[in-house]
Amino acid sequence: MPTTVPAYGKEAAGRLVSMADVTASDGALRRFLHGLPGVDAVGLQARAATLGTRSIKTSAKAYAIDLAISMIDLTTLEGADTPGKVRALCAKGVHPDPTDRTAPKVAAICVYPDMVGVAKEALGDSGIHVASVATAFPAGRAALPVKLADTRDAVAAGADEIDMVIDRGAFLSGRYLSVFEEIKAVKEACARPDGSAAHLKVIFETGELQTYDNVRRASWLSMLAGADFIKTSTGKVAVNATPPVTLLMLEAVRDFAAATGVQVGVKPAGGIRTTKDAIKYLVMVNETLGEEWLTADWFRFGASSLLNDLLMQRQKLSTGRYSGPDYVTVD
Amino acid sequence: MTFDYAPAPESRAVVDLASSYGLFIDGEFADGAGGGLRKTVSPATEEVLAEYTQGTAEDVDRAVQAARRAFEKWSALPGAERAKYLFRIARIIQERSRELAVLETLDNGKPIRESRDADLPLVAAHFFYYAGWADKLGHAGFGADPRPLGVAGQVIPWNFPLLMLAWKVAPALACGNTVVLKPAETTPLSALFFADICRQAGLPKGVVNIVTGDGSTGAALVAHPGIDKVAFTGSTGVGKAIARTVAGTDKKLTLELGGKAANIVFDDAPIDQAVEGIVNGIFFNQGHVCCAGSRLLVQESVQDELLDALKRRMSTLRVGDPLDKNTDIGAINSAEQLSRITELTAAGEAEGAERWSPACELPGSGYWFAPTLFTGVTQAHRIAREEIFGPVLSVLTFRTPEEAVAKANNTPYGLSAGIWTEKGSRMLWMASKLRAGVIWSNTFNKFDPTSPFGGYKESGFGREGGRHGLEAYLNV
């Protein structure tokens, strides 16, 4: 966690202030977050749309497809999840294309906390991480001790990464300090007895935050509280990841790294289904944050159906022909 | 491994170029009266694309006579009939937009991304918009039955060849005038393709005439006694010469000339979007834009932050083959223009401003200039006063809104300005103080056929676009 952050507001002019000052009270934190540069919605959307017009062909496309596959958090988050379903997903994560063993493996398998043990066992020493959505996902409407217990349980079962949801009610009613303290507490609950810790991804549910200014504030708030990743959404609401929201979060991460030297990852989740869409996101990362973020360590896709489209496009590139849904697995 | 974008060139095969072009007079392509042929080259490669005819005074006279004869019938048509032709032209432009975009990029050097996504949609939109006015002129606020002027002589520049043609031809025809148009000498091809579109649309003979050639052809057109209206877009120097030629005659005149727009960024601006707006303001079309935001006025308190962000963003601009769909900045239009940009930037350095460009490799042949930023510029520097018409941004600073207004207005020009602030009251206050024809807030270089465009002071007079654009072609 950084010890100093940039001062914002009229007389700031690049000064740094201590973290303790910024998080001393709800009022201080509000002044800081509301002093961040504003977001012009029209301009942000126009920039995201322009980045979406890059034409990625041939060798660049092949590179992007494999990169996208390696960044996927292959996800199953259903009430009806069973050990069998999770094991099948894990097998797919290790060998996404049974007909072509050169296809890269995915970054992580994302499951509910009670399935962490199953996934961990199924993945063995494949190197694929297990991510778990803790903290009363997706609503986040539970008492803090319950959320912390949920987190500890998932970490104890072997989760490498914890995806937590923020309390949108507290955020929207301006109780920023409460959100900040909660993220900090969950981050502490990610610690393991051996001194290591699970990575913490903080989910905003941007569709519920509504405004772009709120997304920028939530990004800074989470990064100040120690998030390792910031993530758009749960995939459980009507509006999930969009290119403008993701671009805005990438810009916040870029500014935070410039101000504090701390690198934070970004994960758009929900609604990214096609290769074309995934490549647009990679272009955004490339032109906003650069190469350093173009790895699974710093950028992820939260998706379940994206993988099959990537695999079909990959087959097309290697064979010159489109196959069809029966040439990729349904898991 | 890095994420290198493989080349994604647009195919040239959609454009069928002839080796040589004549003039378009009275509905037919015809040889010139002995002015000879000129060559037009692709600025990105210096490859000769085609030969075209150097129009002479005699050719101009034939074109004006044809337009004069056509005027009788064209102006007598009901507005709804004229609208049909304009709608037809607009639709053909849409159908042939890919071909025209590639042609424009070949001849002008601008990136295909811009000719495809900005120029051509706007060209079609202008014809659609003025087609809609043709039968409603009585409701435009210029009397119950405003009459056309007659024959319009139109001279257009090389920065947006087809778009400037649309800005001039569409309102002229909608109002019932006929036209003789001279495209720029470095970019004549899209106007000749437009002539073909007029034939395809079945436009009556002589309503649109295209005479290609250099400045002398334009001078002959402007001086011809048979025209009733002169419309010119181009440099302030040529504009002044035209004004002298037309003075004392009863020809109507509109001039849309140079600019040195202030793009003003306050400390509460949406920084990321302001950076995009600055980039779009000065690097759109290689800065070959008369309303380009070529003077950045930034509040001192956010200067460092903004310039860091701007340099970072400039480093991601892709300069190169204009036909590549991933190119952001294409070629400079001509060797002459390149030498003018080079001369002015050298003056900037000599006068003590600090020059910066991102690392970028420029192609070996063709005319190229890297996107360039000058900091430490003052009002006394030439690069703060003269129009450079290239990808060169001069950065000045200010401390208070009053100072921003004073510096922004302290220019012989007054075509456009930009304001970046999250505070609505300040934005409106600034807009009322700035002496410029177009003022954008939290955006830049936005064009629409419904919006009037034109300047103050040495940026010219008259308005194009919108309802105001009709006035220049009506006897009001």
Interface residues (C-beta under 8 A of the other chain):
Chain A: K10 E11 A12 A13 G14 P37 G38 V39 D40 V42 G43 L44 A46 R47 T53 R54 S55 I56 K57 T58 S59 A60 K61 Y63 A64 L67 L248 E251 L282 V283 N286 E287 E291 L294
Chain B: M1 T2 F3 D4 Y5 A6 P7 A8 R113 D117 D267 D268 A269 P270 I271 D272 Q273 E276 G277 S301 V302 D304 E305 T316 K325 N326 E422 N442 T443
